[in-house]
């Protein structure tokens, strides 16, 4: 069992940002680390500011929102803006562990099912003293999490912003791995997911999807490497390759996105054109992929200005490991916990009923990595509540996947614009 070292300070945090912990007694004593900002740091408790909640992705932390917390808090008449370290990440720990041991591959996976994490988020809202959230923002895996939150609990969230990964709704596609109760359509959906993996492996050269790699027992140790500088360098190069700086990120819709019913082979051929951090050589690890690109281009390292922040990510993931975050992907590709099947059945196909927006970097392949996902989000999942308007589907020029860190000023402007629009409804 690997022991977690004590956390260190968080550099580059504006003084208006507070770091503290909230214990969720109804969530197995989950001790959630949050970063928060108010418009007036001397007046936290007496002014009833509305709550805005920011959910990070992988491999990120609450710290990823450091550049936008304060300016969002100061918008309009002021907001209470909170960014938590999600379960399995950073300084958030489970009661009884004392934060002393890293998450292990063998640990119970049901804790990391997306609906369980959504329950964590709702519990956090209540623990903060709120009965509603003015705006829920989710980036990367946090986008899917935000979607599940608003679909399962529309009464709690007044609006939602998906970032970098289009939300395709709550799907029943994984139930059929354990049972055929969901019907033939769900068997067919599950078959497509499995068949694409087989089709990728049959290509020349053979490939695999990054989520399949993230679900393997070796991924955590692979990415941690020797720790220290080894980990710092890997993370820096990974961040660079997914940023707007990397030449390979000429993101655009894949051809199968325009087909009403693409075949498995068409999907596999399309996916194989994605950057290798999404669709990898079958027999390489993620560090293998990144290191090979670094050897070809020495510019692939921490983007200029992010070197200090890079140290935070390296130290935090060096302390905790990646397994907590990797379990989110494992859970998504695994049969759901039996106790969640009825809830999934009830939520499958349900629309987002609150005003919704989408924001991403224009050079982020995450927008297009699932062919047809943008259209499904805009025309099906978010077609209720007036649908997702053109002005609320925003691609920020020059930015890649880490848009809240690459283009924080533009992101804040778009979030505040959307929030003002929602307030005026």
N, C-alpha and C positions, 0 to 999 in steps of 0.2 A: 504494500500500500504506500503510495507516494504522499508525502506530507506537504501541505501548502505552507509556504513561508508567509510571514506577516506582510500586509500591504505597505507600500511606501507612499509618499506624497504624490499629488497630481499636479505637475507643472503646467504652466500656460492656462490655468483657469482664471477667468476674470474674477476680481474680488467680490462681485455681486452674486457669484454662484456658491451655494452652500452644499457641502457633502454631509449626508447623514444616513441613518439606518431606521427602518420601520419594520417591526416584527408583525407578521400576519398570523395571528393565533388560529385562524380558521384554515390555514394552508400549511399544516404540519410545522407551524412555527418558522416558516420561511422568513429569514432575516434579509430584507431587501435593502440594498444600497441604492440611494438615489442622489442625483444632482438636481438642484432646483434653483429657480430664480424668480424674484418678484420685481415689480417696477420700482419699489421703494424698500430697500433692505432694512429700514428702521421701522417698518409698519407691516410686519408679516401677518399678524393675527387679527387685527381689528378691521381690516378692509376685506370684504368678501369678493376677492378676485375670482374670476372663472378659471377653471383648470384646463390646461393643455398638456397632453401626455405624448411623449416621444419614445418610440420603440426602436431599438437598434437591430442590426442584422448580424451576420457572421463574416469574418471574425472581428467583431466590434464590441463596443461597450457603451455605457451611458456617456463616457468621455467623448465619444464620437460627435455628440451634439454640442460640445463646448462653445463653438463659434456662433451658435444661433440662439442659445437659451436666453441670454440677456436681451438682445434686440426684439425677440418675440414677446418677452415679458413686458416690454415698454410700449408695445403697440396699443393703439386705441386707448381705452381707459385703464389698461393694465391687465396682465394675466399672471396666474401662478403656473409656471412652466416646469414640468418634472420629467426627467429622463432616468429610468431605472436600469440597473444591471439586471437583465432577465435571469431566471432560474438557470443555473449551470454556468453563468458568466461572472467574471470579475469578483466583486466583493460580496455578492449575494450568496448566502449560505443557508443550509437547512439546519434547523434546530437539532441538537444532539451530535452533529458532526463537529460543532465548534469551529467549522471552517478548517479543520485540521487535515482532512484527506481529500485528494483529488477524486473527481468523478471517474469511475472505472467502466470499461466496456461491459463488464458483467453486471453492473448495477441495473435495477429495475427500470425498464424503458418507459413504462406507462406514465411516469412523472413528467416525461418530456413530450407527451402527445400534445399537439397544438391546442386542443380544447382544454387541457389541464393548464397550459401556460396562459390561455385566455382567462381561465378562472383566477389565476394569480393576478392578472392585470385588473380584473374587476374588484378583487379583494383589496388591492392596493388603492384603488379609487376610494373605496369606503373607508379604508384606514386613514387616508388623507383628509377625511371629513367631508367628502363630496357625494352628492347623489346624481351628478351628471358631469359630463366632460364636454367642453365647448368644441374641442377638435382633437381627434386621435390621429397621430401621424406614425406611419410605420415604414421603415426602410429595409430593403432586401428581405430576409426572412421575416422581419418585423412587419412588412407589408402584408404577407399572408396572415400573420398573427392579428394585425389590425382588422383585416377582413373578417376573420372568424369572430372577433370580438363584437363587431357591429352587426353581424348577421345573427349571432346568438343572443345579443343583448342590445337591441336597437333603442330601447328606452333609456339606456345609460349614456349614449354617445350622440351628440348633436350633429357631428360631421366627421368625415374621415378623409385623409390624404394618403394615397398609396405612393410609395417612392421606389423607383428602379425596377420593381417586379410587378407586372399587372396582376390584379387579383381575379382569379378565374372562378371564384365561388367555392362553396363547400362541396366536395365531390365524394361520391360513394365508391370510387374506383378501386379502393383497396379491400373492401369487405370480402370480395369473392375469393381472396387468397385462402380464407378459412371456411367460407360457406357460400352457398348459392342463394341465400335467403333474399338477397337484394334483387334477384331477377336477371334475365339474360343480358340486359344492357350493361349491367355492372360487371358481369363476367367479361363482356366484350371490352370494356374500358380497361380492366385489369390486364387482359390479354395484350392490348396494345402496348401498355407500359413494359411488360415483360418482353414482348416481341421486339420492341425497339432496342432493348439491351442486347438481344441476340443478334439483331441485324447490324448493330454497330460493331460487335465483336467479329462479324463475318466479313467486314470491309477489309480492303487492302490499302494501307496497313490497318490492322484491327484496332478498334477504339472502345472506349467506355465513357459513360457519362460521369461528370464529377460527383454527382450525388451518390452514385454507386460506389465510387472510391471513398467518399466521406463516410460511408456506412461500413467500411471494412474494419476489422480489429487492429490493423496496422497504421491507420491514418493518423491517429493521435501521436504515436511515437515518431512516425515519419516526419511530421511537421514540426514537432518539438526539436528534432535533431539532437545536437549536443547542448542545446540551450545557449544562453549568453549571446555572443556575437553571431553565432550560427542561426539562432532564432530571429534575431534582429534583422539580419540580412535577408533571410527568407521572407519575412513579413514585408519588408520594404520593397522587395522585388515583386511580390504578389500584389501589393497595393499599387505599385507603379503600372504593372501590366493591365490592371483593371481601371486605371485612371484615364483621363482625357489626354494624358501626355504620350501614351504608347501609340506608335504608328499603326498597330494592328487593329485598333478600335474604330474602324469605319462602319459603325453599326447601321444596319438597315434590315427591313423585313426579309425573311427568307421566302423563296418562291412558293413553298407549300402553304404559306399563310394565306394565299389567295385561292387555294383550292378548297371547295366545300367538304371534301372527304379524301384527303391525301392518303396514299397507301403507306404501309410501314416502311417499305424500301425507299419511298420518296422522302419520308421524314428522316430516315437514317442518313440518306445522302445529304440532305440539307443540314442536319445537325453536325455532320462531319466537317462542314465548312466553318463552323464557329471556332473562335480561338481555343487553343489547347487548354486553357484554364477552365473551359466548360466541357469540351469533349476531348479526352486525353488519349494518348497511346495506351493500348490495353495493358501493357506490362510496365508502365512507368508510374511512380508516385507523383504527387503534386510537387514536392521539392525537386524531383528529377526534371519535370517539365520546366519549372521556373529556372533552375540552374542552367539548363541547356540554352534557354533564351538569353540569360545573363552572359553566357560565354560569347554569344553573337553580338551583344549590344551592352557595353559597359554603362550606359545611361540608366539601365534598369535597376534602380535602387530607390530609397526613400525620396519622394519628390522634395524639391528645395523648399525649405521652411517647415517641413514636417519631421525633421530629424529628431527633435526633442519629443514630440508626440509619439514617434516610433518607439522611443525608449519605454514609454508608458505601456504600449501594447506588448512589447517584448517582455517586460517585467511581469505584467499581469498574467499573460498566457503562460509565461514560464513558471509562475506560481501555481496556476490552477490547471494547466493543461487545456487542450481543446475539446476533450471528450464531452463535456456538458453541451457545448454548441453542436458538436457532431451528432449528438443524440437526437437533435431536432430533425436532421436529415434521415437518420436511421428510422425514426418513428414514422416519418412521412412515407417511407418505402416498406414499412412493415404492417402486418395485420393490426388493426386498432385493438385497444384493450376491450374485452367483452363488455365491460360496463359502459363503454362509449358508443356502442353500435346503435342503440335506440336513439341517442341524441344525434348522431351523424345522419341517421335515416330521416329524422325530423327536419334537419337543417339543409340536407342536400337539395340543391336547386333553388334555395330561397334567395331572393334578391337583396341587395343593399338598399335599405329604405331611407337612408339619410343622405344629404348632399355629399357628393364625392368628387375628389380631384385626383389627378395623377401627375407627378413631377419626377423627372429623371434628367440625367445628363444626356445630351444628344449623341455622345460617343459611348454610351453604355449598352453593351450587348444584352444586358439583362432584360431590356425592353422587348427584345425579339427572340430570346432563346427558346421560347415555347411558341411555335408557329400558330397564329390565330388568336393568341391570348389577348392582344390589345383590342381586337374587334369584339371578342366575347365579353371582356370587361365593360366596354363602353356601350355595346348594343344589347347585351343580355343581363349581365350581373348588376349593372348600375342603371338599367333602363327605368327603374322605378324612381320616384322623387324627381321627375323631370329629366333624368338621364345625365350623363357626363357631357357638359358643354365643351365646345372646341377651345374656349379660352381657359378651361380648367384641365386640359390635357397639355402639359407644358414640357418641352424638351429644351434644356438649357445648353446653348451652343458652347462647344469647347470642353464641357465637363464630361467626366466618365461616371463610373459607378459610385464614387464616394462624394456625391453631389453636395451634401451638407458640409463637407470639408473643402471641396474644390471650389465651390461657388456659393459660399454662405450668404453673401449680401443679396444675390438674386433669389436664392431660395427663400430667404426671409421676406423679401418683397412679394413673392408669389403666395406664400402662406398667409401673409397679412391681408393681401388682396382677396383671397378666397374666403378667409374668415370674415372680412367685412361684408362680403357678398352674402354669406350665410346669416350674419347678424341682421341684415336688412330684409330677410325673407319674412 
